[in-house]
Amino acid sequence: MSAKTSDKISRLITAGRELFSRYGIRRVSVDEICQHAGVSKMTFYKHFSNKTQLALQIFNDFNRQVWAKFDQIVAEAKTFPELFRELGEFKLRMVEQMADEFLMEFIASPDPEIRAYIAARQIESLQAFHRVFSDAQQKGEIRPDLKIELVDYLLNKLAEMMQDPLLHQMYPDLKALSQDLMNFLLYGIASRGKDYE
């Protein structure tokens, strides 16, 4: 791929991220994305079959950043409470990078490609957190009587709940909702007598 082609793709991705963050996916046209990026529609369709493909690329890039940082935090954290807090803070910073409307429209999208993408990412996430919780339990940092499978189940249900408009009505934004969910999960699984403050 030439530098010129790479630059055009990068501009389309940047334009898509900016416009989707401001207006959501549905309300932005391919024409608007191309105009914002300064490229032709022919160039857009050479690299993306539709807006959904562009949105998936944006989330895929975002997802790669998330997992690289996740692995770094897991490798560097000394205790489970420290790990959990750092992961929670990182999640909040990542949520802030994406506008609520864009995130919510993506998460709640009926599009089969987006649904399949989200399902695959949820499986990856559940597997990663299962490993984190299992390791912490083996080290005695979370309750030994807790079934890790219950944590897996609850995390899966939390992912489903994030699509519920009623839940979103309780909070001013995704950051506040995410903060409460992280606190609920941390203090619900803490080993008795452990200092998590």
Secondary structure, 3 states (H helix, E strand, C coil): CCHHHHHHHHHHHHHHHHHHHHHCCCCCCHHHHHHHHCCCHHHHHHHCCCHHHHHHHHHHHHHHHHHHHHHHHHHHCCCHHHHHHHHHHHHHHHHHHCCHHHHHHHHCCCCHHHHHHHHHHHHHHHHHHHHHHHHHHHCCCECCCCCHHHHHHHHHHHHHHCCCHHHHHCCCCHHHHHHHHHHHHHHHHECCCCCCC
